[in-house]
């Protein structure tokens, strides 16, 4: 590596580190804002809207990712949906995303449109060995943000107004590792006594092998190596996460001033702080021929699974309830305190979750993926109180097409990544005997920025848009129609390599 190359690599590395530091600072100082960016009345239940941990690429592919792996040819992405994918990282990769949501809330009589924006994710992944990769990052685990008003007419009291408000959420600071535990099988075979016996031109008693016997042994060596190399693609991984953050819920019951009743205010603040583990496995197989005929483009099949056990996480809760009235100046005057509890310790039970996925990739141009995931939310409880939630499930489909990944100058559109997807989910919410469903379609693009195969650094801007809806206007419920957009920045670079030349 000459002086100019080292200078360019150092420049890219400094830019990457600067972006990570700046975004990390912004994330830290806007974590509350990021969590309250949700504008959904349905986020008042459980721990709010749960994030499915999709980056800019998988977001535009319907949220798929359980089976997707990074290949040996950039562009590399960080797939936090399955930690087993970290084992395929070949370049240091930084991934940063910003989310925007436009939500329309509708019932039988009214409509309301809300807008919000937040920092979506920040991740860094890097290879440690050819069989070992790691990732660290900060992503929202769940988010809460709502403000709902209801009015009722009560006999002998008059009109009563009920105001429900919530904000906050849970953040996830994770450190993950992915391994290929069988990566050394071919090397172990080449060093074994069995290989030496098969590779030798004579038997153990020094009797020469016939030509046919020798060729048979060579063919057997080839088949054994092929089998053992195929198992190199088996990966396992885990994310060890620190979950932290707080969720605020409040309710006010406001009565007419001439009703003779005091208003009531109650508020709870739940603070989370504990370790959470999730796991993943993946396997991939590359086909270069079919029925004895060579394929023009290799076909890569991928399967994966993820799992997180039911976990009882530590939390603290503050509760304050009181009666009050408004004075002539419109200020609250507390009449008496009903309940005031601070720093009460307890457990919040997070549900078991499980997911499976499959994908195939034809050459470098076509990628198709499908996921199925479920969460056992019926077991959710907080401070010994059940949440009244149901088990949830999600089905996702997605595809990516690159016309010509290696197109030269003047053919930029041939190198753009075109993405499409969709998803369907039965949510954990059952209200008025109706389990709410959610559907969405996605579209997106990946725009390459710069390309240097010699220095092994690449960048890409990922843009994705999702349109969908959740809920219904029937039975007095609310239908959410949303448009979500994400813009992500992916940076690849070769780090931790000692120069061989000056």
N, C-alpha and C positions, 0 to 999 in steps of 0.2 A: 504494500500500500504506500503510494507516494505522498508527498507533503500536501498536495492539493486535495487528494482523496480524504486524508485524515482531517484536513481543515473543514471539508464539506460535511463529513460525518459528525464532527464535533459540533458544527453549527446546527444540524438537524437535531442532535441530541439535546442541545441547550434549549432549542425552541420547544421540544417535547416536554422537557422538565419544567420550563416556564409555564406552559399551558396547564400542566398537572397541578402546579403550585397555585396558580391563579384560580383555576376552577375549584380546587380543593378549598381555598380560602372562601370563595363565594358560596360554596355548598355549606361550609360550616356556619357561615354567618347568615345564611338564608334558609336554614333547615326548617324552621317553623313555617316560613312562607311557602316553602316547597310542599310541605305537608298540607297546609290549608288551601293549596291550589285546587283541591277537589271541590266540586260544587254539586254534590249529590245528596238528596235527602235520605237515600238508602245507605249512606255511609255511617249512619248513626248506630247501626247494628254491629255487634261483634267488635272487631278491631278496625272496621272501616273497609274501604275498597282495597283488596289485596293485589299487589303488583305481581305479574307473572314473569318478571325478570327478563324481558326481551330487549335486545339492543336494536340499533338502527336497521340492521339487516333482517333479523327475524321478525321484528315488528311489522315490516312490509310484507312478510311471508305468512301472515295470519297468526303470528306468535309461535310458530314452530321452532324447534331447536333441540329436542331431546336426543335425536339421532345425528344431528349435524356435527361434522368434524372439520377442523382445519386441514388443508392439504399441504403438500410439500412445495406448492407454488403459490406465492402471494397472489391475491390479497388475503392476509390473515385477519380473523375477527375473534373477539373474545365471546365465547358462548357460555354465559353464566347459567343457562338453563340446565346444563349437565356438566358437573365438574370433571367428569372423565375426559371431556374434550380438551382440557388443558394439556394433556400429554402430547398432543399433536402440534403445539405451538413451536414454531421454528425461528421466529423473530420476536424481539421485544415489541409489544403492541400496546398502544394507549387508545382507549375508547371513551369518548365523552358525548353525552347527549342532552338535548334540551327538548322539553315537551310543551305542547300547547293544546288546550281543549276548549272547544265551543260547545256548550251544553244548552239544549232547549228543554225546559221542564213544562209538561202539559197535563192538565186534568180535563174534566168535562166542561169547565167554564173559562179557564185562564191559561195563558202561556207566559213563560219568562225565559229569557236568554241570558246566559252567564258565560264569561270568558275567564280563563286562567292560564298561567304559564309557570313553569317550574323547571329546575335543573333535574333531568331524568336519571342520569347515572354517570359514574366516573369509575373507570377500571384500568388496571395495568396488568399485563400478563407477560411472562418471560420464560424462555427455556432454561432448564438447569442441566439436564442430560438429554441424550437422544430419546430416552424413555421416560422423562420426567419433566413436567412443566408446572408452573404455579401462577396464581393470579391473586390480586388484592384489589379491593374496590369498596365503594360506598354507593348503595342504592336504596330507594324507598321500599320498605317491606309492605307497608299499608298507609293509607291516608284517609283523613276524616275532614269533612268540610260541608256544613249544611246550616241553613237558617230557615225554619218552617214556622208559620203562624197558623193557628186554627181558632175558630170562634164557635161558641155554643151558647144556646139560650137555656138557662137553668131556672126551673120553677122557683118562685119566691126569692130569687137572687138577681135575676136579670142576665144581661150579656156577660159572658166570661171569655177572655182572650188567653190563649195558651201559646207561649213562645218557646220553641225548642232551638237550641244552637249548639254546634259542636265544631271543633277544630283540632288539628294536630295529626299525629300518626306515629308510626314506628319506623325507624331507620335501621338499615342492616350494613354493618361494617364487616366484610368477610375476608378471609384468607383461605384460598383453596389450592389443592394439589391434585394433579392427575398423573397416573402411572401406567406404564405398560409392563406388567409383572412378568410376561413371557417373552420380552424383547430379546433376551439372551439365548433362546432355545437353539437357533441355527449355529451360533458360535459354540455352544456346549456340545452339539452333535459333532461339529468338525474337530473337536478336541477329544472325542470319545474313542474308546477301543473299537466300538462297532463300526465307526467310520473308517478307521485305519484298516480294519479287517476287510471291509467292502472295497476300499480304494486300492488295496494291495493286488498285485498281479499274480500272487501265489496264495495258496491256502496256508493254514497255521503250521502244517508239517513241511512247508517249503515246496510242496508240489505245485507246479505252474498251473494257473487256471487256463481253461480253453478260452478261445476268443469269444464264444457265445456266452460263457459263464461270466467273463469279465464285463462284457457289454450289459448283461443282465444286472450285474452289481452296480454299474455306473448309472443305469436307469433307475435302480432302486434308490441310490444316493440322491438323484435328482428329485424323485417323488417325495422322499423323506424331507429334504430341504424345503421343497415347495409347501409341504404341510406345516412344517415348523415356522416358516416365514409367514404363513397365513395367520398363525396365532399371535404374531407380533402386534397385530392391529387390535388385540383385545385390551381394553383400557378400564381402569377403575379410578374413582376420584371421590373427593369429599370437599365440602365447604364448612369451615368452622367460622361461625358468625357471632358477632356481638350485637344483640338487638337492644336498641335504646330509643328513648323518645317519650312523649307524653300525649295523652288524649284527654281533651276537656269536653265535658258535656254539661249543659245547663238547661234548666226549665223554669219558666216563670208563669204563674197563674195570676192573671190580672182581672179584678172584678170592678164593676162600676162603683164610683165613689159613694153613691147613695145606697149601696146594697147592704151596708153594715158588716161586710166581710173584709178581713185583711188579705192583702196579696201575699203570695207565697213564692219564695225563690229557693231553688235547690241546685247545687253544682257539685260535680265530682271531677277530680283530676287523677288520672291513672298514669303512673310513671313505670316504664319498663326498663329492666336492666338485667340481662342474663345471656348465656351462651346457647346457641342453637346450631344443630348439626343436620346436614343433608348429604346424600350420597348419590353416586351415579355409576353406571357401567355402559360401555359401548363396544361394538364390534363392527369391523368393516371388512369387506372382501372385494378385491378388484378382479374383474374378468377381462382378459385380453383376447379370449377366443370363445366360441360357442359352437358346440357340436363339431369340433375339429376345424372350424373356419375362423381365421383371424378377424377381429373386429377393427373397423376403421378408427373407432375411438373407444378407449377403455370405459367400461361400465363399473362404477363403484357402488356397491350396496352397503347400507349402514343401518344398524339397529341400535337402540339404546333404551335404558330404563333409569328412572330416578326414584328416590325413596327418602322420606323423612319420617321418623317415628313420632308418635304422640309425645309431646313434651310439656312438662309443668314448669313454667318460667316464673322467676321471681318478679314481683311487682309491688308497688306501694300505691295507696289510694288516699286522697284527701276528700272529705265530705263536709259540706256546709249547707245547712238549710235554715231558713228563718222566715218569719212573718214581717211584713212591712207595709207602709202606706206612703203616699206621696204628699208632701207639704204643698203650701200655696206656690212655692217657687218651682215645683216639679221635681224636687230631690227626694230620693228614697230615705225614709226614716224607719230604722229597724225597731219593730215592736218587741219581739223576743226571738231568741235563738232556739230552734228545734233540735238541731244536731250539729256538732262541730268535732270532727275526728281528723287528726293529722297523722300522716306517716303510718297508716295501718298497713302492716305487711300481709301479703297473701300470695296466692298462686293463680296464674292464668294458664289454662290448658289449651295449647295449640294442637290442632288435629293432625292425625296421621295423613300423609299425602303420598300419592303414587302416580307415576306416569310412564308410558311407553311410547316409543316413536320409531318410525321407519323412514328411510330416505334412499334415493338413488341419484347418482350423478353420472351423466354421460359426457365423457371428456371434460373439458373446462367450460362447456357452454350451457348445459342443462342441469338444473338441480330441482328435484321434487321431494317434498317432505310432508309427513302427516304425524300428528301427535294425538294422544288420548291421555287425559289426566283427571284425577279425582282427589277430593279432600273430604275427610270424615268430620265435617263441621258439626254433626249432631253431638259429638263428644265435647264440644267447646264449653268452657265454663270460666267464670272470672270471680274470684273471691267466693267460691262455693255457690255461685248463682249461675244456673244454666242460661245459655243465650237464646234458646228457642230456635236454633238454626237447623238446617237440613244438610245432608251430604250434597256436595256439588260435583259437577263434572264438566269437562271442556273437550271439544273436538276441534282440531285446527288442521288446515291444509294450506300449503304454500308452494310456490315455484319461483325459480330465478332463471333468467335467460341472458346470456352474453353472446351477441352475434359473432364476435371474433376477439377473444381476450388478448391476442398477440398482434392486433392490427397496429400498423405503423402510424407515422405522422400523417395528418390529413384525414384520418378515419376515426376520429374521436368517438363518434356515436356508436361505432362497432365495439368499443371497449366499455361502454356504459352497461351497468348491471340493471336489468329490468325485472321488477318483482311484482308478484300478485299473490293474494291469499284471501282466506276467509276463516271465520270461526263461529262456533255455536256453543253456548254454555247454559246449563241449568245452574243458577246461582244458589247460594246457601239460604236465601230469603224465601220464606213462605208467609205471605200476608193475606189475610182474609181468604184462606183456603186455596190460594193460588201461589205455586212456586214460580218465582220470576225467572224468565229466560232472557238471554242476551245474545244478539246476533250482530255480526260486523263483517264488512269486506275491507280489504286493504290493497293499496297499490304503493309502489315506491321505486326509487332509482338510487343507484350507487355511481357517483361521478368520480372517476380517478383523477387525482391531482399529482402530477409529476410521476416519473417512473425511472428508476435507476437500478438495473439488474446487477451491475458491477458492484455498487455499494450496498445493495440489498436494502433500500429504503423506498417506501411507497406510502401514499396517503390517499384517502377517499372521503368524500362527503356523502353521507347517506341521508336521503329524504324519504319519509314515509307518511302516508295519510290513511286514516281509518275512519269509516263512516258506519254507524250502527245505532242500535236502540236497545233499551232495557226497560222492562216493566210494561204496564198497560194502563189505560184510562178506565178500565172496567172496575166495578166494585169500589169506586172512590179512590183508586190508587193513582199513581203518577207515572207517566211515561217519559223516559229520558231518551231524547234523540241527540246524538253527539257526533262531532267531528273532532278527531284527535290527529295531531301532526307531530312529528318528531324530526329533528335535524341532528345528525350525529357526525362526529369527526373521528376517523380512524387513522392512526399513524403507525406505520411499521418502520423499524430500524434495526440494524444489527449492533447489539451492544455486547460488552464483556468479551470481546475478541482481541487477543494480543496481536499487534501487527507483526508480520513476518519479514517485511522489507521496509527500508527507509527510502 
